[in-house]
């Protein structure tokens, strides 16, 4: 049985119907966008930084194999165990083997989109390993059994009252608590004993440096440092595209990352990991999981430049008003809509249509990914691969025929104008017109441009062809 495509429109409609959550989500993300803009205006060299970051990423991807091998050599010299995972299944097996070899039954971890991508937690739970997220937003989502709805702020769609109910259910706290600081303290008190007694710790990695064999984790809560240093075993999962060639390159991305994500000059913690602590172990798992295949896609390889800042999500009018969970994937928003189809083209075939193609996502991307152009290209690819729903495909086919015949097109326009002015509302707003669910149709015009032009155009000169009849 074929897997059904994600019903993004249906899930978005449910989110839109919940006005308190919709209003908060929209305002919170737009505030982050505005703060990002303020930081941009502080730095005269902002556009130069973006260009430089894009060039570094493209160079690294063009020479990916060499830089990965260089990192491996230098990391091993630093005492790090380096593992290679072709896909999510191999990644999860490697993690389980590391834990099993040390008898580890509890794992604390900081936010890592790659582990979400690999579906690590259920895999380890089935093998008797308890995994606890230490990032506040990720922990809220874990307790509520939901995917993260945003790359940077995983539970941004939730109100304080939602978190209060979740914590009351799991921690026995006051279900009517309305103070975010009180709720954060409750999570802190619940997490500390788990952290102190954990058998192993796990982090992601924002960047890893080929020149030095080191990697960097950027957080605002300090939980990654606790996950990495309190237990004796530190496992870091990193996508292979996150490599940068030199330590000198790193500063470009550090200056862009938090400014683009949250509108702050830098993350509270920018932690560099060079090797294991005394008596401890450090493992780095470099994960492919479809990245090499994407690198070979002429139209989509530049999506690998992404530094997971979420700026495109914060600015996207569709994402802000539909919520991240409506995408049904680990990666949501504009960047998710161009990444997710590379994992499962049919399942995520609806996501490239969750966009107005306004280009704002491309304008704010710190590494200059042409996101809106890739969204448009994905639509073309999905049509070619017959991944468009039957009704939409037939409508587009009929529209193409209509617009290809000028006289028929003009007759249809005239008929539409008449219908708008005369038909009752129930005939215009029904299931055949999903566009009209949340919009009003335009008022009928007294005269089309074409009819005005025919009436007012100068007479054709002798020997000159009049193309008015052949243009829509």
Order of alpha helices (4+ residues) and beta strands (2+ residues): alpha-alpha-alpha-alpha-beta-alpha-beta-alpha-alpha-beta-alpha-alpha-alpha-beta-beta-beta-alpha-beta-beta-alpha-beta-beta-alpha-alpha-alpha-alpha-alpha-alpha-alpha-alpha-alpha-alpha
